[in-house]
Amino acid sequence: MSSAEILNAAEAMRRGGIIAYPTKGVRGPGCDPFNEQAVLRLLALKQREVEKGLIVVAASFVQINALLAGLD
């Protein structure tokens, strides 16, 4: 991905948008996991129940500590 594409994706996520990012085999949909409306839109797009959750990708636990609060 070019720098411009990365910046565009980051800006879209800041606005609550959903992006498609490259993975090993396909492009995966993603959003800002701290934006509840974006997460709900992503779940709807995937036709996935809230109870089933989503995978969160992060560079370190520090980035997602707030999402892990209350979990065993």
Contacts in CASP RR format, 6 or more apart in sequence:
PFRMAT RR
TARGET T0000
AUTHOR 0000-0000-0000
METHOD contacts of the structure
MODEL  1
MSSAEILNAAEAMRRGGIIAYPTKGVRGPGCDPFNEQAVLRLLALKQREV
EKGLIVVAASFVQINALLAGLD
1 9 0 8 1.000
1 22 0 8 1.000
9 19 0 8 1.000
9 21 0 8 1.000
12 18 0 8 1.000
12 19 0 8 1.000
13 19 0 8 1.000
13 30 0 8 1.000
13 31 0 8 1.000
13 32 0 8 1.000
13 35 0 8 1.000
13 38 0 8 1.000
14 32 0 8 1.000
16 31 0 8 1.000
16 32 0 8 1.000
16 35 0 8 1.000
16 37 0 8 1.000
16 38 0 8 1.000
17 31 0 8 1.000
17 32 0 8 1.000
17 38 0 8 1.000
17 41 0 8 1.000
18 29 0 8 1.000
18 30 0 8 1.000
18 31 0 8 1.000
18 38 0 8 1.000
18 41 0 8 1.000
18 42 0 8 1.000
18 45 0 8 1.000
19 29 0 8 1.000
19 30 0 8 1.000
19 31 0 8 1.000
20 27 0 8 1.000
20 28 0 8 1.000
20 29 0 8 1.000
20 30 0 8 1.000
21 27 0 8 1.000
21 28 0 8 1.000
21 30 0 8 1.000
22 28 0 8 1.000
29 42 0 8 1.000
29 45 0 8 1.000
29 46 0 8 1.000
30 42 0 8 1.000
31 38 0 8 1.000
31 39 0 8 1.000
31 41 0 8 1.000
31 42 0 8 1.000
32 38 0 8 1.000
32 39 0 8 1.000
33 39 0 8 1.000
33 54 0 8 1.000
33 56 0 8 1.000
33 64 0 8 1.000
33 67 0 8 1.000
34 66 0 8 1.000
34 67 0 8 1.000
39 54 0 8 1.000
40 50 0 8 1.000
42 54 0 8 1.000
43 49 0 8 1.000
43 50 0 8 1.000
43 53 0 8 1.000
43 54 0 8 1.000
46 54 0 8 1.000
48 54 0 8 1.000
56 64 0 8 1.000
56 67 0 8 1.000
58 64 0 8 1.000
61 68 0 8 1.000
END
